[in-house]
Amino acid sequence: MPTALYYLHDPFAPDPNCPTRFGSALVICAKGKILLEQRADNFRWGIVSGDLHDTETFRDCAIRQAIKETGIHLYHDQLNELKVFDDPSRIVSFLDGNIYRIVSFAFFADLDEIPETTVGKGSIELRWVDPQDLPDYQFAITHQEILEYYLLKKNLQVTLPQPSFLQ
């Protein structure tokens, strides 16, 4: 059973009842493939992401999450700024009743070689995917938004399917 539901531009999304959560998201690309993780919280696919700790920068957060979720060790200079995703309709709702607005500072890393990966405890599976195959995956809506922007920025002509509202 999913423990989190993600919303974006959803008229049925619940109103946040907790302070906004800030975090980082990271698109990792190597040899033309994008690393996806199947998330344990909602069983959908996504990218590396996680909450910002009080004592770290957004870049530090992305690096920590890459290690935690994939086992990939990156350096600050390998991360390229993508965009801040701060639409007020980006919401996550947890089974415990906590509902947050989420703001993500997204980065991307283009690696020369495909590194070995280790599945973190918040993930079910990691998979290197050709961008043309991305439409075959169901994404957490807040991650799909970031992937779509990344594909646009990289001039990759890939259209992801429009998601249903409940994720």
C-alpha positions, 0 to 999 in steps of 0.5 A: 500500500502506498504511504504517500500520494503526490499532487500537482495542479490537482483540484482534489489535492488536500490542503497542506497542514504542515510547514513547507518541505524543501529538498533537492532532486537530481537527474543522473544521466550516463551514456545517454541513459537516465537513472530511475528509481522505483519509489517505495513510498508510492511504487511509482518511478522517479529520480533521486530526491529528498528533504533538505537538512537544516545544516546543508545546502541544496547541492549537499542534499542532492549529493547525500541523496544520490549516495543514500538512494543509489550508492553513487558518489558525486562531487559538487562540480558534477551537479548542474543547476536545473530549476527550482520547482516551487508551484504551490500545487506541489503537494505530498500527503502521507498516511499519518495525515501530514500534508506538505507543500514541497519545493525542490531545487533540481540538478542534473549530472551528466556522467561519462560512464554508467556507475555501479548502483546500490538500491537504497532502503527508500527504493524498490529498484534502480534502472538505467533507461533510454529517454525514448523508453520513459513513456513506458513508466508511471512517474510520481507527478512531481518527478515527472514535472522535473523530468519533462523540464530536463528533457526539454532543456536537453532538446530530447523529443520525448513526450511523457503521458499525462498522469491521472490526478491521484498518484 
